[in-house]
Amino acid sequence: MVHASVENPGSSLAFMVHLRVAKASNADDVVPIFWDDNYVSLLPGEKRQLTARFESDKDNNSDLILTVDGWNVAEISRPLGD
């Protein structure tokens, strides 16, 4: 399971913010994965908490990365770790 906090620090709408979990070693998406929400839009200053559920025993969490991008959002990737 992954809990992610996303925030729009900008002065304009962050449109279609998309989160994904992938394997760092080959960039393949972790599947199946079930997000409580995804492709969200954030008003300036707005924060959201998102959760994803997936079979963690199949994946080594130290090899996973969380990537956030969007229509007008620069891509950011961070390792998940344990």
VENRA-V280179 format. One line per field, one symbol per residue. phi: phi as a letter, one per 20 degrees, with the letter a starting at -180 (. if undefined). A space follows every 10 residues. Layout:
BEGIN
phi: ???
END
This chain:
BEGIN
phi: .cdcddbdef dcfedlfcdb dcfffcmfff cfccefaale dcfgnfccdc ccdbfffece ffddcddcba gccffcccfe me
END
